[in-house]
Structure formats: C-alpha cells, structure tokens
C-alpha cells in the first residue's frame, strides 16, 4: 500500500518508463481497461500520450 503521494509519483514514473516495452496491442488493451475501470486520470493520460507518440489510433470510447 502506498503511504504518501510521493510514492504514487515514483510508481507512475516507473510505469511510464515501461511503456516502450509494451506491444502496441498491449498498450491499447491497457488503455481500454484503464478507461473501463475508471483508473486515475493521470495514468490514463500517460497511456494516451504513449499511444499518440506511437501514432496509433485511440480506441473508441470515453475520452477525457
């Protein structure tokens, strides 16, 4: 369990560094799942940024 906001920031930075290792399909699946599960907006934004960086089409569905 995270004890403070700094731990969350550190965790999200580590996750962001792992994005390039995800396949395109896995990245899009992660985005769809994050939207469906209502995960943290900042996490969804990071996924969306990586999708755009790769010039992939955002899956249809709810946008922020």
Secondary structure, DSSP 4 states (H G I P E B T S, - for coil): ---SHHHHHHHHHHHHHHGGGS-HHHHHHHHHHHHHHT--HHHHHHHHHHHHHTTPPPPSS---
